[in-house]
Amino acid sequence: MNEAQRMHDSKGSSSFGSTGATLKIWNPATGQVAKEIPADTPASLRQKMEAARKAQPAWAARKPAERTKILKKFGELLVKRADAVAKDQSLETGKPISQARGEARSTLGRVSFFCENWEKTLKAVKLPPAGNTEEEIRYEPLGVVANISAWNYPWFVGANVFVPALLTGNAVLYKPSEFSALTGLNIGALLWEAGVPKDVFQVVIGAGDIGAELLKQPVDGVFFTGSYATGKRIAEAVAGRMIKLQLELGGKDPTYVADDVADVKAAAEGLADGAFYNNGQSCCSVERIYVHKKVYEPFVKHFIEVVKGFKMGAPSDESTYLGPLTRQPQIQVIEDQLRDAASMGAKVETGGKRVQGAGWYFEPTVLTNVTNSMKVMRDESFGPVIGIQAVGSDDEAVSLMNDTEYGLTAGVYTKNRKRAEGIMAKLNAGSTYWNCCDRVSPQLPWTGRKQSGMGSTLSTIGILAFVQPKGYHLRAPAKASAPKKARKAKAAKKPARKKKR
């Protein structure tokens, strides 16, 4: 019995999977089913919704310091159990074990940020009085929220939602992706062990059909991380219900390397890692690179050298940098993009094909002679492939970078800060980078433009996503005037004052 199943069996809901429904857990490194686990049904999901609704008021009524203490303990437990939960994550997603362990441990930084900042962010705002009426803004939890999370960084993207949601007094129906269900069970087990009531944080296990059932529940908010296509369907499903909806979707993230870049080799190394870390399976992975023609050739040379040095292998190997893709269908997506690019004149500098044998492996692929009319430069790849295009000016780079239906991240490499900030100001993206890439900070809002989503997670703005403001008009009752006869009688009882001599 693995860690996820052991945790679930000791902490899980008794109604879970009671009808015999199961979910298959695939191992991307072998292409085989690793195990089957109990899954939810529409009936068990309704029971979880009802239990969460009943439990939420008592959770919200707890002292803020108590909720904070519980979530801090969750972070501590996660670091303590990092090795065990990383093995489950690596098994079901194919993420190299060192990267999975690093994600688990690094999640503590996000948990700590929320724990340290949520109370002061939601401090009541006292406004100047309007006459004899005091005015205040106070914040209340949404109630019960549905969190439909992603498989590529399940600890990171999950914690962006359920940690501030729980701190601010909400109950959560948490549905991990079917490709990271074991990790979802581990998340629930650690939260319960830390002190979150089981009815307040419910783990919902299943595939897309259970996700659709979750959207039918009378929740007060839906928070989704995933693809634009699925996000669009979710928006349509909840339209008209007047509930909170937040969508963190994909990107086609570009970076521009200017002609005055301080170190071409260092830029190539940083961007290669930004493009291929986690096999490029990240919404903020670098997916397009535009390089000024003056430094194009040395940049491409260094970039290819770095990519050829990436070690591909078993996820369980500590030295592996590239494991298999998590989802087999993504191989067909990448192959289709490469066929399209080749038909329009692109050149494959390295890689370009799937790896023969067991598992869902694909060679890290670098393309040159690309244009923005190719699918590989327009559609989200979400895999180990990158196109590099030469440009002649900053204006051309900005125009090409903005020529996309997405707007998540974009960056520029130059030694001139003023030049960088001028370019960044013109980029239609939620996050911009100078001499770095593929970076997320809990202090900054994570938000997208256009098809990259709506709403924000992280930062104090992300905390406010889980509450609703309430205006308070506070007027003390006016003191009643004493009757005239009573005032005279009171005056008559007063002793006469002595005149001063």
C-alpha positions, 0 to 999 in steps of 0.5 A, a space after each residue: 500500500 503506497 503513501 497516498 492509499 494509506 493516508 486515504 484509508 485512514 482519513 478518507 470519507 466513508 461514502 467515497 467510492 461506496 458504489 464500486 466506482 474506480 479510477 485507473 492510475 497510469 504510469 507514464 514511464 511504462 504506459 501501463 496502469 499502476 493501480 486503481 483507486 476508489 472514485 466518486 459517484 454523483 451520489 457521493 459527491 452530493 453527500 460531500 457537498 451537503 457535509 461541506 455546507 453544514 461544516 463551513 459556518 463552524 469553520 468560519 467561526 473559529 478564531 483566525 489564529 486557530 485556522 492559521 496555526 492549522 495551515 502552518 502545520 500543514 506546510 510543516 507536514 508537507 516538508 516532513 513527508 516530501 519524499 513520500 508524496 514525491 514518489 506518488 507524484 512521480 509515479 502518476 505524472 512522470 515528473 522526475 523525482 528530484 523535481 517532484 520533491 522540490 515542488 513539495 518542499 517549495 510549497 511551504 513558501 506559498 503556505 507561509 506567505 498566505 498565513 502571514 498576510 491573510 489577516 492584515 489583508 482582510 482587516 476591516 477598513 474604517 472610513 471617515 464618518 458621514 455625519 453621525 454614521 460610521 462606515 466600515 468595509 468588512 470581509 466574509 468568506 464565499 462559503 463552499 468553493 469548488 477547486 478543480 486543479 491541475 496535474 502539472 504542479 498539483 502542490 503549487 497550483 492547488 495551494 494557490 487556491 485551497 490554502 487562502 480559501 481555508 484561511 478565509 473561512 471557506 469549505 473546499 471541494 477539491 478535485 485533483 486532476 485524474 492524472 494526479 489523483 494520488 497527490 490529491 489524496 495526499 493533500 487531503 490527508 495532510 490537511 486533515 492531519 493538520 487539523 482541518 475537519 474532513 467535512 471542510 476539505 473534501 477530496 473529489 476523485 474522478 475523471 471529467 464526468 465527475 468534474 461536470 457533476 461538481 459544477 452542478 453542485 450549489 457551490 459559491 465559487 469555482 476556481 479552475 486551473 487548466 486548459 483554455 478549452 476546459 476553462 471555456 466549458 466551465 464558464 459556460 456551465 456556470 453562466 447565469 448562476 452569479 457565483 465567483 468564477 476564476 480561471 487560470 488557463 494556458 499560455 504561449 509565453 514568449 521571450 525576447 533576447 535583445 542585441 545588448 544581452 549581457 551574456 548570450 550563453 547565460 541567457 541560452 542556459 536560462 531559457 533552455 531550462 525555462 522551456 524544458 523544465 518539467 518537459 515544458 508542461 507548464 502554463 508559464 514555460 517559455 514556448 517562443 523565443 525571439 532573438 535579435 539577429 545580431 546575437 541570433 547565431 551564438 544564442 542558437 548554438 549555446 541553446 542547442 548545446 544545453 538542450 542536448 545535455 539534458 538527461 532523459 530517463 526514468 522518473 525515479 532516477 535522481 539524475 533525470 531531467 526529462 521524464 515522460 510526458 504525463 498524457 499520451 495524447 500530447 505526443 500527437 499534439 506535438 507531432 502535428 505541430 512539427 509536421 505543420 512547421 516542417 511543411 512551412 520550412 522550419 528546421 529541426 536542430 535537435 530532437 523531433 520525434 518520440 522515443 521508441 519503447 515503453 512510456 510516453 517519452 518525446 525528444 527535446 526539440 528545437 526548431 529554427 526558421 520558424 514564423 508566427 504563422 506556424 502552429 508551434 508558434 501560435 498554439 500551446 505546445 505543453 511539451 518539450 518543443 521550442 521555436 526560435 525566430 530571428 528579429 531585427 528590432 525591439 518593435 518587431 519583437 514586441 509585435 510578434 510577442 503580442 501576436 497571440 490569443 494568450 497573455 500569461 507571461 512574457 520576458 526580455 533579456 537585455 542589460 539595460 533596465 530602462 529598455 527592458 521596462 519600456 518593452 515590458 510595458 508594451 507586452 500584453 501579459 499578466 506577468 513580465 520578466 527582465 533577465 529571467 523566466 518561468 518564475 512565480 512569486 507568492 507576493 505577485 499576482 498570477 493573472 492572465 490576459 485574453 485566453 490565459 484566464 480571468 481573476 488572480 491567484 497569489 499575492 494579497 489580490 489572490 487572498 481577496 478572491 475568496 471573500 466578499 465585501 460587506 458594507 456596514 452603516 453604523 449609527 448609534 441611537 440618538 439620545 432622547 430629550 428630557 420632557 420640559 417639566 422634568 428639566 425644570 424639576 431637576 433644575 429646582 433640586 440643584 443647590 443655589 450657587 454662592 456668589 463670589 465676593 
